[in-house]
Amino acid sequence: MLSPNVVDVKYSPAGVSWALALLTIPGAALVMLFAAGQEMGNAGCTDEVCRHAGPDGFWFTLLSYGAPIVAVVTLALSYFTAKKRCGIAVPLIGLALLGAEAVVLSTAFGR
């Protein structure tokens, strides 16, 4: 039995799906900041010392600017799938892609 001061909160699957989808926005911002920090860590390197200290321009651009694209696509797809039975899969896949992007960035700039 619940006390009179406790509110019984029921979570809707669509609400959880939207909350996770909205979490991709700060997640993308963190990945972009992490990418910028990794690139600035190589700022003092010369061609001789740090020849292979990170991805080339195309891959770095794809990794750093791919994060907000993942967030926008996740939000757009969640608009259509949030109320569906497996609608939570879209934001979970978006968050997994952002996590994978952070892992790739951390290993690509390893020395």
C-alpha positions in Angstrom: 0.0 0.0 0.0 1.3 3.4 -1.0 1.3 6.2 1.5 -0.8 9.3 0.5 2.3 11.4 -0.2 3.8 8.9 -2.7 2.8 9.4 -6.3 2.5 6.3 -8.4 4.3 7.1 -11.6 3.7 5.1 -14.7 6.2 5.3 -17.5 4.9 5.1 -21.0 7.1 3.4 -23.6 6.8 6.5 -25.9 8.1 8.7 -23.0 11.1 6.5 -22.4 11.8 6.4 -26.1 11.6 10.2 -26.4 13.8 10.6 -23.3 16.5 8.4 -24.8 16.2 10.1 -28.1 16.7 13.5 -26.5 19.7 12.1 -24.7 21.4 11.8 -28.1 21.7 15.6 -28.3 24.1 16.0 -25.3 25.7 12.7 -26.3 26.6 14.1 -29.7 27.9 17.3 -28.1 30.2 15.3 -25.8 31.5 13.2 -28.8 32.2 16.4 -30.7 34.0 17.9 -27.7 36.0 14.7 -27.3 36.9 14.8 -31.0 38.1 18.4 -30.7 40.2 17.5 -27.6 41.8 14.5 -29.3 42.7 16.7 -32.3 44.1 19.5 -30.1 46.2 16.8 -28.4 48.1 16.4 -31.7 48.4 20.1 -32.3 52.1 20.2 -31.3 53.1 17.3 -33.4 55.3 17.6 -36.4 55.1 15.4 -39.5 58.2 13.5 -38.5 57.2 12.8 -34.9 53.5 12.1 -35.2 53.1 10.9 -38.8 50.3 8.4 -38.0 48.8 10.0 -34.9 45.2 10.1 -36.0 42.9 9.7 -38.9 43.2 11.8 -42.0 41.0 14.7 -42.8 38.1 12.8 -44.3 37.8 10.3 -41.5 38.2 12.9 -38.8 35.4 15.0 -40.4 33.2 12.0 -40.7 33.8 11.1 -37.1 33.4 14.5 -35.6 30.5 15.8 -37.7 28.7 12.4 -37.8 27.7 12.8 -34.2 25.1 15.5 -34.7 23.8 13.8 -37.8 23.2 10.6 -35.7 21.3 12.7 -33.1 19.1 14.4 -35.8 18.4 11.2 -37.6 17.5 9.5 -34.2 15.1 12.3 -33.4 13.5 12.2 -36.8 13.1 8.4 -36.7 11.8 8.6 -33.2 9.0 10.9 -34.3 7.6 8.0 -36.4 8.6 5.0 -34.2 8.2 6.2 -30.5 4.7 4.8 -30.1 5.4 1.6 -31.9 6.1 -1.7 -30.1 9.9 -1.7 -30.7 10.2 2.1 -30.9 12.8 2.1 -28.1 15.3 0.4 -30.5 15.9 3.6 -32.5 17.3 5.8 -29.7 19.2 2.8 -28.3 20.8 2.3 -31.7 21.6 6.0 -31.8 23.2 6.0 -28.4 25.2 2.9 -29.4 26.4 4.6 -32.5 27.6 7.6 -30.5 29.3 5.3 -28.0 31.0 3.4 -30.9 32.1 6.8 -32.3 33.7 7.7 -29.1 35.5 4.4 -28.9 36.8 4.8 -32.5 38.0 8.3 -31.7 39.8 7.2 -28.6 41.6 4.3 -30.4 42.3 6.3 -33.6 44.3 8.9 -31.8 46.2 6.4 -29.6 50.0 6.7 -29.6 
